[in-house]
Amino acid sequence: MKRFQRNQMHMLSQSISLAAGSRKTILLSVFFFLTGISTGIFLELTMGAGEKSNIAGYLQQYLYMDQGAMEYPNPFFSSLSNNLFLLLIIFLSGLSALGFPVALAALTYKGMALGFCTGLIAETLKDQGLLVILTSLVPQNLFLLPAFILASAAAVNYALLSLAKKRAAKRNLREFSGSYLCVTLLLAAVIALGCGLEAILYPVVLSP
């Protein structure tokens, strides 16, 4: 029993080290995420007036619809599947020695989507945009963004371990395999919590 507990504590320690043990990889992940946000905001600002008007119309219809005439499904399952699919891409990219740039690209994509959506809401809804952002984007992303940043950092760290050619490094790679899977599963649970919070706040956002 004690040996099992020691093994569990050892795996937990390795998982933490893999995801948050390197400040450089975390800073690298944050940099790519912020680059994505900046790119998303830039794309929103440079969109044509016609395209922006069409998207703004859909957004206003979505937020201020006549609930007796149309109903939108709760976004929990679609949000969960999309976010877990992105997490899976990040996880698989870390398994390849040269695949870790895909994890950073996925994180950049997440930042682009968030930046574009935030810019569009702020420009479309004017004064009410801040309230919509605070209720519809901020709460769940307090869970989602740290999870994706840590997942990307873990993928980069694991890929860098696999690039090492020394025997000791290969032995460490085998030891970290279970920890890499463990940290991914933990982050998947955090993402599920964020998507659940989004589903809870969904009726509040759509309330007139």
N, C-alpha and C positions, 0 to 999 in steps of 0.2 A: 504493500500500500504506500509506504513512504517512498519507495523507488518510483512508483507511478507518479506520485505527487512531484517528486524532483524532476522527472521527465517533462511533466506538464509545465512546471515553472521554467525549465530550461527552454522549452519551445516558445513559451510566452515571451521570455527575455529575448530570444532570437527574433521573434516576430516584431517586437518593438524596435530592436536594433536595425532590422531590415527596412522598416518603414520610416523610422525617425532617427536612426543612428547617425546619418550623414547630413550635416547642415548644408553641404554643397548641393546635394541632389534635391533637397527640399527647396532651397533657393532657386535652383534651376527650374524646378517644376512651377514654382510661383511666378518666375519670370515668363515662362511660356504661357501660363494662364493669363497673366496681365497683358501679354502681347495679344492674346486672343480677344480679350475684352476691348482693347484699343482698336483692333481691326474691326470688330463687330460694330462699335460705335461709328467708326469711320465709314463703313459700308452703309450704315443707316443714314448718315449725313449726306452721302454722295448719291443716294438713290434719286431716280427721276421723280418728279412731282406726281405723275400719273400712277406709277407703281406704288409710291408711298401712300397716295390717297386710297387706292384699292385695299391695301393691307390695313390701313387705319379704319376703313369702313368695316372690314371683317372683325377687327379688334373691338370696335364700338358695339357691333352687333352681338359679339360674344359676351361683353361685359354688361350691356344694358338692354338685353333682349327682352321681349315679351315672353315671360316664362309660361304663359298659358298657350302660346302658339308654338314654341319650340323648346326642346330640352336637349342639353348637351350631357353626354355621359360623364360620370365622375372620372377624373383623370388618373386614378390610382394605378390601375393595371397598365395603361399605356405608358405612364411615366416610369413605373417600376421596370417594365420590360426594356424601355429605351435606355434607362440609366444602367441597368444590369448588363445590357449588351455592350455599352461603352466600357464598363468595368471589365467585361470579358476580353475585349480587344486589348485593353491595357495589360491584363494578366497574361494573355498569350504572347504579347510582344516582349515581355520580360523573359519568356522561356527561350527565346532565340538570342544568341550572343550579339547579333547585329540588329535585332529588332526593336531595341528600346526607343529609337527615334519615333516609332509609331505611337508609343505611349505618350510622348510629348506632343505629337501631332493631335492625338485624341483630346488631350487636355486643352490644347489651343482651340480646337473646335468647340469644346464646351464653353470656353471663355468667349468665343465669337458669338455663339448663340445667346449667351446671357447678355453680352454687351449690346447686341443688335436689338434684342427684346426690350431691354431697359431703355435704350435710346428712343425706340419707337413709342413705348408707353409714355415716356416723359414728354415727347413732342406732340403726341396725339391728344393726350388728356390734359395737358397744361397743368393747372393747379392741382387737379385731382390725381395726376400721374404719380406724385410722390406717395400718396396714400395707397394707391393700387400696388406700387412697387413694394412698399413696406408690408402689405398684407398678402400679396400673391407670389413674390419672388424671394424676399429676404428670409422668411422663417425656414423654409425647407432647404435653402442653400446654406444655411448655417450648419447643416448636416452634410449636404452633398459635396460642397466645395472642399472642405478638409479631407473628406473621404477620397475624392479623386486626386487631390494633390499628394496624399500619402500613398495611394495606389500607384501613381506615376513614379514617385520616389522609390518605392519598393521594387517596381519593375526595372528601373535604371540600375539600382544596386545589385539586383539579382543577375541582370545581364552582364554587369561589369565583373561579377564573380565568375561567370561562365567564360569570360574572355581570358581570365588568368590561366596560365599553362602549368603552373607549379602543382606538384602533387598535393601539397597542403591545401591549396586553393580548391582543387577538385574535391578533396575530402570535405572542405567547408561547404562547397556547393551542394553535395549530397545531404549534408546535415541541414542546410537551409531550405531544402526543397519542401519539407513539411511545414516549415515556418512560413514560407512564401504562400503556400496554399491556405494556411491558417489565417494570415493577415488579410488575405483577399476575402475569405468568408466573413471575417469580422467586419470588414469595410462594406461588404454586401448587406449585412444586417443594419449598419448605420444608414446606408442608402435607402433601405426599406423603411426605416423610421422617418427619414426625410420625405419620402413619397407618401407615407401615411399622414404626416402633418399637412402636406399639400392637399390631400383628399379631405381632411377635416376642415381646412380653411376655405375650401372650394365654395361651399354655399355662402360663406361670408363675403367673398369677393363678388359673387353674382347677385347678392342681395341689393335691391334698388335703394 
